């Protein structure tokens, strides 16, 4: 797994697709190769309407696939660093995708595999739907790039093999990233956000820029205009870390980040 979790702040809505419908109170325990899940209520298009179902769950490269009675649906959680996880626990996840909005929230999500572990608390992603597109990827991405919000109370990532450099002080490295009070807002292609981190020595980090989606090439293009830790500009340091740890579908060329969705 490529390991710069700060990248989630920039590639927030680079998820492939989400099903139509909703579920409430979903809890899942996955241990490779298969796990179990339950939900208080589930109504997914093409899957059915159920109360208190017991489901199977598999991790298909970050797509959590839930099965019941010969049918399945998938939730894309690649955003939350579970792509190659052998263990995943989901606590109280709720989801809605209808004509008005796309919402995903959960109380807790943690995952681990050989060499790393991650823990996320009180996460939510909300998009207001302005238009319905026939293509599932376009429908998700274009709506979320028009009007959306991301909030995460805490995000920690511990690596046994990689170290991460401070955004503020040269020569300081750590094996654990801690992000708190993550906030990100996207409105009509403009993005701004903030978080606090152990990589910023107590300074709040703020950033802004522009984000767009090239439909023909299925490419999310992010232009990062400014990244600051307190009064310090840390954009170049952030891009150095991104370039060194970018996943295979991401190209980093300051001030641009290109994310391929194919």
Backbone as CSV, one residue per row, in Angstrom:
resi,resn,N_x,N_y,N_z,CA_x,CA_y,CA_z,C_x,C_y,C_z
1,UNK,0.845,-1.201,0.000,0.000,0.000,0.000,0.873,1.240,0.000
2,UNK,0.612,2.162,-0.890,1.307,3.439,-0.894,0.777,4.271,0.261
3,UNK,1.656,5.035,0.906,1.311,5.429,2.268,1.357,6.917,2.545
4,UNK,0.731,7.776,1.833,0.601,9.126,2.372,-0.859,9.437,2.541
5,UNK,-1.334,9.352,3.754,-2.756,9.462,4.009,-3.229,10.903,3.895
6,UNK,-2.308,11.870,3.938,-2.720,13.250,3.689,-3.385,13.368,2.326
7,UNK,-3.072,12.465,1.421,-3.673,12.492,0.084,-5.182,12.374,0.126
8,UNK,-5.739,11.816,1.177,-7.203,11.722,1.232,-7.850,13.092,1.267
9,UNK,-7.132,14.076,1.754,-7.698,15.420,1.820,-7.872,16.027,0.440
10,UNK,-7.131,15.524,-0.534,-7.159,16.101,-1.867,-7.961,15.246,-2.828
11,UNK,-7.954,13.931,-2.634,-8.660,13.031,-3.552,-9.979,12.559,-2.959
12,UNK,-10.636,13.413,-2.222,-11.794,13.034,-1.418,-12.864,12.285,-2.183
13,UNK,-13.202,12.756,-3.359,-14.335,12.155,-4.039,-13.914,11.413,-5.306
14,UNK,-12.725,10.831,-5.272,-12.254,10.008,-6.373,-12.679,8.564,-6.186
15,UNK,-13.902,8.348,-5.758,-14.452,7.009,-5.591,-15.122,6.586,-6.891
16,UNK,-15.085,5.321,-7.189,-15.559,4.840,-8.481,-17.069,4.956,-8.632
17,UNK,-17.829,4.413,-7.703,-19.285,4.431,-7.818,-19.901,4.007,-6.492
18,UNK,-21.165,4.344,-6.333,-21.920,3.942,-5.156,-23.292,3.492,-5.608
19,UNK,-23.911,2.562,-4.891,-25.226,2.067,-5.314,-26.327,3.081,-5.016
20,UNK,-27.466,2.928,-5.675,-28.646,3.726,-5.364,-29.380,3.088,-4.188
21,UNK,-29.858,3.914,-3.270,-30.605,3.396,-2.130,-30.051,3.902,-0.818
22,UNK,-30.243,3.127,0.242,-29.777,3.545,1.558,-29.612,2.342,2.485
23,UNK,-28.807,2.532,3.527,-28.784,1.590,4.646,-28.502,2.365,5.925
24,UNK,-28.884,1.764,7.043,-28.717,2.394,8.350,-28.108,1.392,9.328
25,UNK,-27.228,1.897,10.191,-26.672,1.076,11.257,-25.917,-0.144,10.788
26,UNK,-25.089,0.013,9.750,-24.325,-1.125,9.235,-23.060,-1.313,10.063
27,UNK,-22.839,-2.546,10.503,-21.625,-2.928,11.217,-20.996,-4.110,10.490
28,UNK,-19.674,-4.081,10.336,-19.002,-5.146,9.592,-17.696,-5.519,10.270
29,UNK,-17.381,-6.811,10.229,-16.110,-7.340,10.713,-15.544,-8.234,9.610
30,UNK,-14.457,-7.772,9.011,-13.851,-8.506,7.894,-12.472,-9.005,8.304
31,UNK,-12.232,-10.288,8.057,-10.917,-10.890,8.204,-10.685,-11.721,6.958
32,UNK,-9.647,-11.362,6.196,-9.404,-11.998,4.903,-9.482,-13.530,5.011
33,UNK,-10.247,-14.176,4.098,-10.803,-13.631,2.857,-12.262,-13.189,2.918
34,UNK,-12.956,-13.404,4.047,-14.377,-13.066,4.090,-14.766,-12.717,5.529
35,UNK,-15.808,-11.872,5.658,-16.288,-11.502,6.978,-17.801,-11.462,7.014
36,UNK,-18.346,-10.902,8.082,-19.794,-10.808,8.235,-20.184,-9.365,8.540
37,UNK,-21.441,-9.042,8.241,-21.959,-7.700,8.489,-23.435,-7.787,8.832
38,UNK,-23.936,-6.756,9.482,-25.356,-6.650,9.790,-25.777,-5.199,9.609
39,UNK,-27.080,-4.978,9.463,-27.603,-3.619,9.308,-28.972,-3.533,9.956
40,UNK,-29.298,-2.353,10.484,-30.638,-2.148,11.027,-31.673,-2.119,9.905
41,UNK,-31.301,-1.474,8.803,-32.218,-1.338,7.665,-31.403,-1.238,6.394
42,UNK,-31.878,-1.882,5.337,-31.166,-1.881,4.063,-32.176,-1.862,2.923
43,UNK,-32.030,-0.901,2.025,-32.882,-0.808,0.835,-32.026,-0.322,-0.323
44,UNK,-31.441,-1.251,-1.055,-30.534,-0.959,-2.157,-31.176,-1.388,-3.469
45,UNK,-31.125,-0.504,-4.472,-31.718,-0.785,-5.773,-31.135,-2.066,-6.366
46,UNK,-31.996,-3.004,-6.739,-31.565,-4.263,-7.319,-31.148,-5.304,-6.299
47,UNK,-31.147,-4.935,-5.039,-30.739,-5.854,-3.974,-31.927,-6.262,-3.114
48,UNK,-32.739,-5.274,-2.738,-33.922,-5.589,-1.951,-34.057,-4.713,-0.726
49,UNK,-35.167,-4.887,-0.040,-35.508,-4.114,1.148,-35.549,-5.064,2.350
50,UNK,-34.671,-4.847,3.335,-34.566,-5.778,4.457,-34.393,-5.027,5.771
51,UNK,-34.850,-5.648,6.834,-34.566,-5.173,8.182,-33.755,-6.240,8.919
52,UNK,-32.679,-5.797,9.550,-31.792,-6.664,10.336,-31.234,-7.850,9.547
53,UNK,-30.764,-7.631,8.306,-30.169,-8.753,7.575,-28.757,-9.061,8.080
54,UNK,-28.329,-10.305,7.915,-26.944,-10.702,8.144,-26.294,-10.933,6.789
55,UNK,-25.170,-10.266,6.534,-24.541,-10.250,5.218,-23.131,-10.828,5.292
56,UNK,-22.657,-11.323,4.160,-21.236,-11.624,4.024,-20.539,-10.363,3.514
57,UNK,-19.237,-10.242,3.757,-18.496,-9.073,3.281,-17.110,-9.503,2.818
58,UNK,-16.705,-8.984,1.653,-15.375,-9.216,1.097,-14.746,-7.875,0.745
59,UNK,-13.425,-7.817,0.803,-12.680,-6.623,0.405,-12.094,-6.854,-0.977
60,UNK,-12.637,-6.170,-1.982,-12.171,-6.312,-3.356,-11.400,-5.056,-3.743
61,UNK,-10.157,-4.977,-3.257,-9.267,-3.860,-3.569,-9.869,-2.527,-3.148
62,UNK,-10.457,-2.483,-1.966,-11.044,-1.256,-1.456,-12.533,-1.142,-1.648
63,UNK,-13.098,-2.004,-2.482,-14.548,-2.082,-2.630,-15.065,-3.130,-1.651
64,UNK,-15.830,-2.714,-0.651,-16.431,-3.686,0.255,-17.678,-4.243,-0.404
65,UNK,-17.672,-5.544,-0.652,-18.767,-6.221,-1.345,-19.608,-6.979,-0.325
66,UNK,-20.882,-6.590,-0.213,-21.802,-7.192,0.746,-22.748,-8.142,0.018
67,UNK,-22.874,-9.378,0.512,-23.696,-10.388,-0.143,-24.784,-10.931,0.758
68,UNK,-25.933,-11.272,0.115,-27.060,-11.834,0.854,-27.978,-12.537,-0.133
69,UNK,-28.257,-13.812,0.122,-29.225,-14.560,-0.680,-28.901,-14.514,-2.176
70,UNK,-27.615,-14.674,-2.514,-27.193,-14.716,-3.909,-27.071,-13.371,-4.589
71,UNK,-27.272,-12.266,-3.861,-27.156,-10.921,-4.431,-26.057,-10.157,-3.701
72,UNK,-25.549,-9.088,-4.330,-24.507,-8.308,-3.679,-24.581,-6.843,-4.101
73,UNK,-24.033,-5.972,-3.258,-23.811,-4.569,-3.609,-22.461,-4.166,-3.041
74,UNK,-21.897,-3.069,-3.562,-20.560,-2.655,-3.166,-20.548,-1.205,-2.690
75,UNK,-19.720,-0.939,-1.696,-19.453,0.411,-1.218,-17.961,0.677,-1.392
76,UNK,-17.625,1.757,-2.096,-16.235,2.093,-2.369,-15.647,2.856,-1.182
77,UNK,-14.720,2.217,-0.468,-14.065,2.839,0.679,-12.570,3.039,0.440
78,UNK,-12.144,3.071,-0.827,-10.729,3.286,-1.119,-10.241,4.614,-0.552
79,UNK,-11.146,5.585,-0.460,-10.823,6.875,0.144,-10.250,6.726,1.543
80,UNK,-10.696,5.706,2.279,-10.345,5.569,3.687,-9.244,4.539,3.932
81,UNK,-8.384,4.310,2.937,-7.163,3.514,3.114,-7.425,2.081,3.544
82,UNK,-8.366,1.411,2.873,-8.628,0.000,3.181,-8.362,-0.899,1.970
83,UNK,-7.720,-0.362,0.938,-7.605,-1.079,-0.338,-7.035,-2.480,-0.178
84,UNK,-5.957,-2.645,0.553,-5.313,-3.957,0.673,-5.360,-4.486,2.106
85,UNK,-6.336,-4.037,2.882,-6.422,-4.433,4.288,-6.866,-5.883,4.437
86,UNK,-6.240,-6.592,5.373,-6.642,-7.958,5.708,-7.687,-7.982,6.820
87,UNK,-7.737,-6.911,7.600,-8.718,-6.789,8.687,-9.408,-5.432,8.574
88,UNK,-10.738,-5.435,8.609,-11.518,-4.196,8.547,-12.682,-4.303,9.524
89,UNK,-12.881,-3.270,10.309,-14.051,-3.176,11.178,-14.786,-1.876,10.879
90,UNK,-16.078,-1.960,10.685,-16.923,-0.799,10.422,-17.951,-0.703,11.541
91,UNK,-18.068,0.477,12.134,-18.964,0.682,13.275,-20.000,1.752,12.938
92,UNK,-21.265,1.347,12.869,-22.409,2.247,12.698,-22.269,3.141,11.466
93,UNK,-22.247,2.521,10.292,-22.187,3.260,9.030,-23.589,3.465,8.473
94,UNK,-23.838,4.673,7.958,-25.115,5.022,7.346,-24.859,5.596,5.963
95,UNK,-25.760,5.317,5.034,-25.541,5.695,3.640,-26.863,6.033,2.971
96,UNK,-26.858,7.110,2.151,-28.016,7.494,1.345,-27.523,7.951,-0.020
97,UNK,-28.133,7.447,-1.072,-27.876,7.932,-2.432,-29.218,7.997,-3.146
98,UNK,-29.775,9.224,-3.247,-31.073,9.399,-3.890,-31.045,10.617,-4.805
99,UNK,-32.193,11.095,-5.227,-32.258,12.201,-6.185,-31.819,13.530,-5.582
100,UNK,-31.774,13.625,-4.263,-31.428,14.885,-3.610,-29.993,14.946,-3.099
101,UNK,-29.436,13.793,-2.708,-28.148,13.857,-2.023,-27.426,12.518,-2.051
102,UNK,-26.144,12.588,-1.743,-25.297,11.418,-1.539,-24.616,11.617,-0.187
103,UNK,-24.858,10.729,0.762,-24.287,10.875,2.099,-23.724,9.547,2.598
104,UNK,-22.576,9.632,3.250,-21.962,8.468,3.889,-21.374,8.933,5.213
105,UNK,-21.738,8.286,6.308,-21.136,8.624,7.597,-20.960,7.360,8.431
106,UNK,-20.041,7.416,9.384,-19.798,6.274,10.265,-19.197,6.772,11.572
107,UNK,-19.372,5.964,12.611,-18.770,6.302,13.900,-17.307,5.879,13.941
108,UNK,-17.003,4.690,13.433,-15.634,4.210,13.466,-15.318,3.309,12.296
109,UNK,-14.079,3.380,11.824,-13.597,2.493,10.763,-12.113,2.266,11.019
110,UNK,-11.728,1.008,11.207,-10.304,0.722,11.354,-9.922,-0.461,10.479
111,UNK,-8.676,-0.451,10.046,-8.195,-1.479,9.127,-6.714,-1.726,9.385
112,UNK,-6.259,-2.931,9.047,-4.847,-3.243,9.219,-4.439,-4.359,8.275
113,UNK,-3.145,-4.425,8.047,-2.536,-5.496,7.274,-1.081,-5.568,7.709
114,UNK,-0.300,-6.406,7.063,1.113,-6.510,7.414,1.787,-5.167,7.152
115,UNK,2.319,-4.557,8.188,3.079,-3.323,8.017,2.344,-2.041,8.312
116,UNK,1.031,-2.071,8.488,0.338,-0.811,8.764,-0.987,-1.047,9.470
117,UNK,-1.481,0.012,10.098,-2.826,0.020,10.665,-3.366,1.441,10.590
118,UNK,-4.681,1.553,10.473,-5.314,2.869,10.399,-6.594,2.858,11.224
119,UNK,-6.918,4.006,11.803,-8.118,4.133,12.622,-8.757,5.494,12.354
120,UNK,-10.057,5.495,12.025,-10.781,6.721,11.689,-12.009,6.811,12.579
121,UNK,-12.268,8.003,13.110,-13.410,8.206,13.990,-14.288,9.337,13.463
122,UNK,-15.584,9.068,13.502,-16.614,10.048,13.166,-16.331,10.734,11.833
123,UNK,-16.464,9.933,10.770,-16.266,10.442,9.422,-17.584,10.642,8.694
124,UNK,-17.634,11.646,7.832,-18.826,11.863,7.013,-18.441,12.537,5.707
125,UNK,-19.136,12.166,4.636,-18.984,12.794,3.322,-20.379,13.037,2.769
126,UNK,-20.657,14.289,2.381,-21.991,14.671,1.931,-21.906,15.442,0.624
127,UNK,-22.702,15.033,-0.345,-22.806,15.740,-1.623,-24.258,16.112,-1.884
128,UNK,-24.490,17.340,-2.325,-25.821,17.737,-2.763,-25.939,17.468,-4.259
129,UNK,-26.962,16.731,-4.632,-27.127,16.373,-6.037,-27.777,17.526,-6.801
130,UNK,-27.117,17.967,-7.871,-27.656,19.027,-8.717,-28.178,18.501,-10.046
131,UNK,-27.748,17.276,-10.409,-28.135,16.696,-11.690,-27.932,15.192,-11.615
132,UNK,-28.706,14.441,-12.396,-28.545,12.991,-12.459,-27.908,12.611,-13.787
133,UNK,-26.799,11.856,-13.730,-26.083,11.402,-14.915,-26.273,9.894,-15.063
134,UNK,-26.334,9.423,-16.310,-26.533,7.994,-16.545,-25.294,7.187,-16.167
135,UNK,-24.112,7.746,-16.377,-22.878,7.060,-16.004,-22.651,7.196,-14.502
136,UNK,-22.427,6.068,-13.818,-22.336,6.065,-12.355,-21.157,6.887,-11.846
137,UNK,-20.007,6.788,-12.510,-18.836,7.537,-12.072,-19.046,9.028,-12.248
138,UNK,-19.553,9.432,-13.429,-19.837,10.843,-13.664,-20.858,11.370,-12.668
139,UNK,-21.861,10.568,-12.383,-22.916,10.988,-11.473,-22.346,11.312,-10.095
140,UNK,-21.478,10.455,-9.606,-20.877,10.670,-8.294,-19.905,11.840,-8.311
141,UNK,-18.953,11.810,-9.241,-17.868,12.787,-9.225,-18.361,14.192,-9.552
142,UNK,-19.162,14.342,-10.605,-19.595,15.676,-11.012,-20.498,16.320,-9.969
143,UNK,-21.357,15.546,-9.342,-22.192,16.107,-8.279,-21.362,16.502,-7.061
144,UNK,-20.398,15.667,-6.692,-19.600,15.970,-5.508,-18.628,17.123,-5.747
145,UNK,-18.208,17.331,-6.988,-17.334,18.458,-7.286,-18.112,19.758,-7.398
146,UNK,-19.427,19.669,-7.411,-20.264,20.865,-7.460,-20.555,21.404,-6.064
147,UNK,-20.876,20.502,-5.128,-21.230,20.967,-3.781,-21.099,19.811,-2.795
148,UNK,-20.066,19.818,-1.964,-19.862,18.699,-1.045,-19.052,19.116,0.173
149,UNK,-19.115,18.275,1.195,-18.384,18.500,2.437,-17.818,17.174,2.946
150,UNK,-16.634,17.240,3.526,-16.024,16.091,4.197,-15.648,16.502,5.607
151,UNK,-15.926,15.638,6.570,-15.553,15.905,7.956,-15.064,14.609,8.597
152,UNK,-13.922,14.660,9.263,-13.385,13.517,10.006,-12.852,14.036,11.338
153,UNK,-13.318,13.454,12.427,-12.880,13.908,13.750,-11.424,13.527,14.008
154,UNK,-11.055,12.286,13.704,-9.667,11.868,13.897,-9.294,10.780,12.903
155,UNK,-8.041,10.815,12.470,-7.519,9.861,11.494,-6.078,9.556,11.888
156,UNK,-5.772,8.298,12.171,-4.401,7.921,12.497,-3.937,6.792,11.589
157,UNK,-2.665,6.833,11.235,-2.079,5.825,10.354,-0.687,5.497,10.873
158,UNK,-0.449,4.223,11.171,0.831,3.772,11.707,1.480,2.815,10.723
159,UNK,2.708,3.123,10.329,3.448,2.287,9.387,4.659,1.666,10.070
160,UNK,4.873,0.383,9.808,6.050,-0.300,10.346,7.239,-0.208,9.399
161,UNK,7.018,0.296,8.186,8.081,0.304,7.180,8.424,1.695,6.665
162,UNK,7.492,2.650,6.735,7.724,3.989,6.206,7.793,5.021,7.323
163,UNK,8.494,6.118,7.047,8.487,7.267,7.949,8.000,8.485,7.183
164,UNK,7.468,9.460,7.914,6.865,10.632,7.304,7.518,11.885,7.867
165,UNK,7.830,12.826,6.983,8.560,14.024,7.376,7.618,15.111,7.872
166,UNK,8.116,15.870,8.838,7.368,17.013,9.342,7.136,18.022,8.225
167,UNK,5.961,18.651,8.246,5.664,19.705,7.282,6.297,21.030,7.681
168,UNK,6.789,21.127,8.919,7.278,22.405,9.439,8.777,22.388,9.710
169,UNK,9.265,21.344,10.383,10.654,21.322,10.838,11.456,20.266,10.087
170,UNK,12.552,20.682,9.456,13.404,19.768,8.696,14.067,18.751,9.626
171,UNK,14.233,17.534,9.120,14.949,16.504,9.854,14.128,15.735,10.859
172,UNK,12.859,16.078,11.017,11.994,15.385,11.973,11.093,14.410,11.222
173,UNK,11.131,13.139,11.621,10.328,12.114,10.963,9.582,11.290,12.007
174,UNK,8.492,10.668,11.578,7.698,9.825,12.463,7.101,8.672,11.669
175,UNK,6.810,7.577,12.349,6.192,6.423,11.682,4.671,6.486,11.734
176,UNK,4.130,7.496,12.443,2.680,7.607,12.589,2.193,8.981,12.159
177,UNK,1.132,8.995,11.369,0.444,10.229,11.005,-0.832,10.324,11.833
178,UNK,-1.049,11.474,12.446,-2.292,11.738,13.168,-2.902,13.019,12.619
179,UNK,-4.124,12.932,12.142,-4.861,14.100,11.662,-6.118,14.252,12.506
180,UNK,-6.400,15.466,12.931,-7.599,15.742,13.717,-8.406,16.876,13.098
181,UNK,-9.704,16.834,13.348,-10.610,17.903,12.915,-10.445,18.244,11.435
182,UNK,-10.496,17.207,10.606,-10.398,17.405,9.158,-11.707,17.997,8.643
183,UNK,-11.595,19.094,7.912,-12.750,19.717,7.273,-12.384,20.029,5.826
184,UNK,-13.267,19.693,4.908,-13.039,19.998,3.499,-14.363,20.377,2.858
185,UNK,-14.345,21.477,2.103,-15.538,21.957,1.411,-15.219,22.161,-0.059
186,UNK,-16.112,21.682,-0.923,-15.997,21.890,-2.362,-17.257,22.591,-2.840
187,UNK,-17.085,23.695,-3.558,-18.216,24.437,-4.101,-17.890,24.900,-5.508
188,UNK,-18.621,24.375,-6.480,-18.471,24.754,-7.883,-17.026,24.649,-8.356
189,UNK,-16.361,23.581,-7.930,-15.007,23.316,-8.398,-13.902,23.925,-7.560
190,UNK,-14.256,24.723,-6.564,-13.251,25.300,-5.675,-13.220,24.513,-4.365
191,UNK,-12.021,24.302,-3.853,-11.864,23.465,-2.670,-11.065,24.208,-1.605
192,UNK,-11.488,24.082,-0.360,-10.718,24.607,0.762,-10.925,23.696,1.962
193,UNK,-9.929,23.664,2.829,-10.051,22.784,3.973,-9.007,23.067,5.028
194,UNK,-9.080,22.298,6.115,-8.144,22.479,7.219,-8.067,21.202,8.047
195,UNK,-6.988,21.063,8.802,-6.820,19.961,9.743,-5.681,20.311,10.689
196,UNK,-5.569,19.604,11.782,-4.399,19.688,12.654,-3.688,18.344,12.608
197,UNK,-2.384,18.335,12.895,-1.614,17.110,12.702,-0.359,17.104,13.556
198,UNK,0.107,15.898,13.879,1.403,15.776,14.535,2.542,16.151,13.594
199,UNK,2.289,16.227,12.291,3.303,16.633,11.320,3.450,18.146,11.238
200,UNK,2.549,18.896,11.904,2.592,20.360,11.808,2.917,21.027,13.144
201,UNK,3.339,20.234,14.149,3.809,20.751,15.441,2.833,21.741,16.068
202,UNK,1.561,21.374,16.086,0.564,22.194,16.757,-0.083,23.254,15.899
203,UNK,0.475,23.520,14.723,-0.134,24.500,13.829,-1.312,23.872,13.088
204,UNK,-2.387,24.625,12.944,-3.465,24.198,12.056,-3.005,24.356,10.615
205,UNK,-3.299,23.359,9.795,-2.942,23.394,8.375,-4.184,23.748,7.569
206,UNK,-4.068,24.729,6.687,-5.171,25.106,5.803,-4.707,25.016,4.362
207,UNK,-5.630,24.739,3.465,-5.280,24.620,2.051,-6.460,25.043,1.194
208,UNK,-6.159,25.447,-0.049,-7.215,25.793,-0.997,-6.717,25.588,-2.411
209,UNK,-7.664,25.505,-3.330,-7.310,25.299,-4.725,-8.543,25.077,-5.574
210,UNK,-8.342,24.410,-6.689,-9.425,24.158,-7.635,-9.398,22.688,-8.033
211,UNK,-10.571,22.108,-8.260,-10.664,20.699,-8.618,-11.635,20.541,-9.773
212,UNK,-11.267,19.710,-10.751,-12.087,19.529,-11.947,-12.025,18.066,-12.371
213,UNK,-12.951,17.677,-13.235,-13.007,16.300,-13.731,-13.061,16.310,-15.245
214,UNK,-12.076,15.674,-15.876,-12.042,15.518,-17.328,-12.790,14.240,-17.677
215,UNK,-13.990,14.394,-18.231,-14.858,13.247,-18.494,-14.226,12.293,-19.498
216,UNK,-13.640,12.831,-20.567,-13.097,11.998,-21.642,-11.981,11.082,-21.150
217,UNK,-11.098,11.602,-20.311,-9.956,10.813,-19.829,-10.200,10.206,-18.451
218,UNK,-11.376,10.473,-17.861,-11.712,9.994,-16.513,-10.617,10.370,-15.520
219,UNK,-10.286,11.661,-15.529,-9.175,12.164,-14.737,-9.647,13.316,-13.848
220,UNK,-9.427,13.175,-12.535,-9.652,14.283,-11.606,-8.379,15.126,-11.569
221,UNK,-8.527,16.435,-11.806,-7.385,17.345,-11.840,-7.511,18.330,-10.679
222,UNK,-6.518,18.323,-9.790,-6.509,19.208,-8.626,-5.363,20.202,-8.769
223,UNK,-5.689,21.494,-8.660,-4.652,22.524,-8.593,-4.614,23.058,-7.165
224,UNK,-3.506,22.831,-6.485,-3.357,23.274,-5.098,-2.688,24.644,-5.102
225,UNK,-3.440,25.671,-4.720,-2.911,27.031,-4.766,-2.101,27.385,-3.529
226,UNK,-2.527,26.922,-2.364,-1.845,27.322,-1.136,-2.034,26.260,-0.058
227,UNK,-0.964,25.961,0.673,-1.024,25.096,1.856,-0.204,25.775,2.944
228,UNK,-0.825,26.039,4.090,-0.131,26.762,5.155,-0.300,26.055,6.499
229,UNK,0.800,25.996,7.246,0.784,25.567,8.642,1.042,26.812,9.472
230,UNK,-0.022,27.385,10.034,0.113,28.691,10.668,0.471,29.726,9.623
231,UNK,1.587,30.429,9.830,2.045,31.431,8.862,2.979,30.842,7.812
232,UNK,3.346,29.573,7.952,4.353,28.974,7.079,3.718,28.347,5.839
233,UNK,4.265,28.639,4.671,3.843,27.961,3.452,4.527,26.600,3.388
234,UNK,3.733,25.533,3.278,4.297,24.177,3.288,3.874,23.398,2.043
235,UNK,3.459,24.111,0.996,2.992,23.411,-0.200,4.086,22.537,-0.806
236,UNK,5.300,23.064,-0.931,6.378,22.292,-1.560,6.709,21.039,-0.759
237,UNK,6.709,21.155,0.583,6.979,19.977,1.413,5.871,18.938,1.268
238,UNK,4.629,19.422,1.206,3.518,18.491,1.031,3.624,17.772,-0.303
239,UNK,3.970,18.498,-1.366,4.089,17.872,-2.681,5.262,16.900,-2.735
240,UNK,6.331,17.185,-2.019,7.455,16.247,-1.963,7.015,14.922,-1.353
241,UNK,6.239,14.991,-0.261,5.721,13.780,0.364,4.730,13.063,-0.542
242,UNK,3.857,13.826,-1.197,2.895,13.217,-2.114,3.596,12.503,-3.259
243,UNK,4.588,13.143,-3.848,5.310,12.543,-4.972,6.015,11.257,-4.560
244,UNK,6.529,11.223,-3.333,7.264,10.043,-2.862,6.346,8.888,-2.506
245,UNK,5.086,9.179,-2.200,4.190,8.148,-1.680,2.895,8.009,-2.456
246,UNK,2.810,8.605,-3.632,1.563,8.601,-4.391,1.185,7.194,-4.838
247,UNK,-0.106,6.844,-4.767,-0.559,5.551,-5.285,-0.444,5.509,-6.801
248,UNK,-0.636,4.327,-7.373,-0.399,4.131,-8.796,-1.313,4.968,-9.687
249,UNK,-2.492,5.329,-9.191,-3.430,6.082,-10.025,-3.286,7.591,-9.844
250,UNK,-2.225,8.033,-9.167,-2.033,9.462,-8.913,-0.703,9.942,-9.478
251,UNK,-0.737,11.065,-10.221,0.466,11.720,-10.730,0.579,13.082,-10.064
252,UNK,1.754,13.378,-9.514,1.973,14.624,-8.784,2.954,15.493,-9.549
253,UNK,2.543,16.725,-9.874,3.380,17.679,-10.604,3.009,19.075,-10.102
254,UNK,3.676,19.525,-9.042,3.309,20.780,-8.370,3.083,21.922,-9.363
255,UNK,1.946,22.625,-9.241,0.918,22.588,-8.203,-0.248,21.641,-8.512
256,UNK,-0.063,20.711,-9.478,-1.181,19.867,-9.915,-1.064,18.442,-9.372
257,UNK,-2.224,17.853,-9.151,-2.348,16.439,-8.820,-3.373,15.842,-9.766
258,UNK,-3.010,14.750,-10.433,-3.898,14.087,-11.390,-4.266,12.715,-10.838
259,UNK,-5.557,12.444,-10.752,-6.039,11.184,-10.191,-6.850,10.456,-11.247
260,UNK,-6.385,9.295,-11.656,-7.049,8.514,-12.702,-8.111,7.617,-12.086
261,UNK,-9.319,7.658,-12.653,-10.426,6.856,-12.129,-10.701,5.611,-12.947
262,UNK,-9.990,5.390,-14.038,-10.247,4.225,-14.891,-9.954,2.943,-14.128
